[in-house]
């Protein structure tokens, strides 16, 4: 009896304490603050403000205010050509850093450009052309100090794959080249248009996770494509998926005898004499069957490839271990080209099955304006290909552009960058260039080399000019295996395993998006992988918009703060009151879901109160701080929620609706329906206002 009496007494005391706490919270509140309604704005003024915030959030014309006409003219020229702004403060110290950086990235870009041109199914000189004119244009119009301009592996592969589906470069090389220039022209138009119309935010629709997966898949695809040059295979698939490539590789080995034996009698001695004993020839051939299987994978080519790939990877390892030796991996590709070319020349390895570059056109870029398709069916083909290639090139350049300014603490205007990149590709298409953009590897080397301004691009361009004018004949005996090895070593960095691990740790959906883009590229094609990447990015946006979070809030002990009960388990729910928070704007796409989700929270709450024999829920408070906007569908959803709650004798209460939301609630008369006395500035005030009735009942 004593213990039971003591227990009943404890419960009574706890209940009295709850009543006193509710009463004191009411008495401590000096006044209930009403939610302010913003003054009515003129429609056109409001539309102008919204338009400005959407497209001109950075207020690009701010520097032109209160300036004279002559000063505005100067500022306008500097805005289009930033070189006239930073060029005034240029000095010899900066030039020293730029010339070292320019020479370093030139030593890296020359062998890469020759290899990347092959990825685009173009002859080597077009890769060099694309590192001559575009960097000069960017140096005039670009605002990044660190980005290095030229062809890149992913865009080259994408362009080559898309163009090959339209025109076969083997049977129609001239038409293929013209279509490449047309695609480059429209890639530039796309980029410049996005910048001029301030539509740079469209690039953000391709999520970081999708880009990581797409780049990783593209890197593996590019590396697999290089097996043709690395193994010395003559006939190779035109497809890019891993299954087709590996089938092509192993079929080449399987059919090695029939393909190679008749073609190389003077090398391997199978056919000793045209009039020699037939049985001796057959016996000799049988003894060499296994050897010939390997010879379809030309062993001299493999030796060159393995040796120099090991050298390049070792050079990269040295550069990573010691940051002061950054120049070692930068000049390693050029050293590889020089040594391998010399080796092939003195050993006549080209006569033993080692494929070489052969002829590279001498001289600077010829004009190609007349070769661009401005009419006919190929115009549409070039537009389609150029738009896709331009967007991917822009994504890569913007990613680089966002990385280095944060390291050097300077601002970069993304829309100006798009105009600069677009202009350089438009001009490039008229001067025999294909799509150029910022290169990850070269930009990193440029930064590590101590570049100060875009003059490093001018220095690189000058070196490429000298190469085109005087040194292209020296590349005649450069083995294709070296170009394959240089590309493989360059694209390895695009496989970011650490980023994928981080995605898994942070967001599993992002990781799935990454895998989707990755497997789409390597098992289907580059364009399929890109489509999957974009689709998954949009799917994530739609999922977040249509299924926002609705949280149940509780009171943090000894405070008037209300927080998510899942994040703060110690937060206690207020008896008779359910508090929920909507973590999104309420639109037509999610309004029904939000209403149903709130009702489900209410059903869960009522179920728990029945089990605990607690007081029935009489108030439902919706915390609306995160609700930045609401449309007519959202208004109707609130009306339906209110009517549904009234049928259950539950009062709907709103806490802290924002200016846009409260304005629309008053305009739709929903504020009067709910009642002005049921709209509060904070959750604490709402609870305090609702508690007297609960205190009286208690």
Residue, then its C-alpha position, 0 to 999 in steps of 0.5 A: x500500500x505504501x509503495x502504491x501510494x508513493x507511486x501515485x503521489x509521484x505521478x501526481x507531482x509530475x503532473x502538477x509540475x507539467x501544469x506549472x511548466x505550461x502555465x509558467x511558459x504562458x506567463x513568461x511570454x510578454x506578448x504574442x508577436x504577429x506575423x508581419x505581412x509584407x507590403x504589396x509590390x507592383x507586379x512588374x517591379x516584383x517580376x523585374x526583381x525575380x528576373x534579376x535574381x535569377x539571371x543577374x544574381x552577381x549584379x554584373x553591371x554594379x561597377x558601371x554605376x555612377x561612372x562617366x561615359x569614357x570610363x564605362x567604355x573602358x570598363x566594357x572593354x575590360x569586361x569583354x577582354x580581361x587582359x586589358x585589366x590585369x595586363x596593366x599590373x603585369x611585370x617581369x616577375x610574373x612573366x618569369x613564372x608564366x614562361x616556366x609554366x608555359x614551357x612546362x605545359x607545352x612539353x606535356x600538351x604536344x604529345x597529348x594533342x597528337x594522341x587526342x586527335x586520334x581519339x577524335x579520329x582526326x590526323x595528328x596536326x588537328x590536335x596541335x592546331x587546337x592548342x595554338x589558336x584557342x589558347x590565344x583567344x582564351x588569353x584575351x577573353x578568359x579570366x582564369x589565371x590557371x586553366x590550360x586550354x587544349x584538346x582533352x581526352x573525354x571530349x575527344x572520345x565523345x566527339x569521335x564516337x558521335x561523329x563516327x555514327x554520322x559519317x565513317x571517317x575511313x570511307x569519307x574522311x573529307x566529310x568527316x572533317x567538315x562535320x568535326x568543324x561544324x560540331x566545333x562551331x556549334x559547340x562554341x555557339x552553345x557555350x557562348x549563348x549560355x554565357x550571354x543569356x546567363x544560363x550557366x546554372x544549367x550546368x549544375x543540373x549535372x550532379x557531382x556524383x554523375x560527373x565522377x562516374x561519367x569521367x571514371x567510365x570515360x577514362x576506362x573506355x579511353x584506356x581500353x581504346x588504346x589497346x589497339x596501339x599498345x598491342x599493335x593490333x591492325x583490325x580493331x572494333x569501332x565500338x567503345x563498350x568494354x565487351x566489344x573491345x575485349x572481344x576484338x583484342x582476343x579475336x586478334x590473338x586467336x586469328x594471329x596466324x592467318x593475319x600475320x604469317x603471309x604478310x611477314x615472310x621476310x621477317x619471320x622466315x616462314x616462307x623461306x623461298x618461293x620455290x622452297x620445299x612446301x613441307x618444310x614451310x608447313x612444319x615451320x609454320x606449325x612450330x610457330x603457331x603459338x608464337x604467331x598468336x602473340x605476334x598479332x599482338x606485335x611484341x616489339x610494340x608491346x615492349x615499347x608500350x610496357x617500358x614507357x608506361x612504366x616510365x610515365x607511371x614512375x615519373x608520376x609517382x615521383x611527382x606525387x611523393x615530392x611536390x618540388x619535382x612536379x616538372x618530372x611527370x610534366x616533361x616525361x611524355x615528351x622525353x618518352x616521345x623523343x626516346x621512342x622515336x629515336x629507338x624506332x628510327x635506329x632499329x627500323x622497328x617500323x619495318x617489323x610491324x611497329x605502327x608509327x605516326x608517319x606524316x604530320x602536316x607542316x605549317x600553322x592552321x589553315x582557314x576552314x570557314x568554307x568547310x563548315x556546313x551551314x546548310x543541308x542535313x549535315x548542319x543538323x548533325x553538326x548541331x546535335x553533336x556540337x551541343x553535346x560536346x560543348x556542354x561536356x567541355x563546358x562542364x569540365x572547364x567550369x569544374x577546373x575554373x571553380x577549383x583553382x580560384x579558391x586556392x589563390x583567392x580570386x573570383x571567377x565569373x562563370x558566365x564570362x568564362x562560358x563566353x570566352x570558351x564559346x568564342x575560342x571554339x567558334x574561332x577555332x572551328x574557322x581555323x581547323x581546330x576541333x573542340x578545346x576546353x580546360x584540361x585537368x592534367x595540364x591545368x594542374x601542371x600549370x598551377x604547380x609550375x607557378x603560373x601567374x596569368x593567362x600568359x602561360x597559355x600564350x607561351x604554350x601556344x608559341x611553342x606549339x606554333x614553332x612545333x608546327x612550323x619546324x618540328x613536325x617532320x621529327x614525329x614521323x617515326x613516333x610509334x603509336x604505342x607511345x601515344x597510347x601510353x601517354x593517353x593511358x597515363x593521362x586518363x588514369x587521374x580521371x578515375x577518382x576512387x576516393x571521391x566514389x568512397x566519399x559518395x558512399x559515406x555521405x549519400x548512398x543515392x549519389x553513389x548509385x548515380x555515380x555507378x549508373x553513369x560509370x557502368x553506362x559508359x563502359x558497358x554501353x557507350x559514352x553517349x548512353x553513359x552521359x544520358x544516364x548521368x543526366x537522367x539520374x541527376x534529374x531523377x534526384x532533383x525530382x525525388x527531392x522536390x516531390x518527396x520532401x522531408x516532414x519532421x516531427x519536432x519536440x522541445x529541447x529540455x530547459x529551452x524554448x527551442x523545438x527540434x527534430x526528435x530523430x536528431x535530438x532523442x532527448x527532445x520531448x513532445x508536448x502533450x496534446x500538441x503535434x508539431x511538424x516541420x515541412x522542409x521544402x517549398x510547397x508546390x503542385x509536385x509535392x503538395x498532396x504528398x506533404x498533406x498525406x505525410x502530415x496526416x500520417x504523422x498525426x495518425x502515428x501520434x494518435x496511435x501512440x497516445x492511445x497506447x500511453x493513455x495520454x490526452x487526445x491531440x487537439x492542436x497540430x502546429x506546422x513549422x513553416x520556416x523552411x517553406x520558402x514559397x507556396x503555389x495554388x496547389x499548396x494553398x489548396x492542400x492547406x485548405x484540405x488539411x484544415x478541413x480534414x483536421x476540423x472534422x477530428x476537432x483538431x485545430x491547425x496552427x501555423x508557425x513562422x510563415x515567410x513573407x512570400x507564404x504569408x502574402x499568398x495566405x492572405x491573398x487566398x483568404x486561407x489566413x482568415x480560414x485558419x484564423x489570424x489568432x492561429x498564425x504565430x511567429x515562433x513554435x514556442x509562442x504557438x505552444x504557449x498560446x495553445x497550452x492554457x486550454x490544456x492546462x485547464x483540462x489537466 
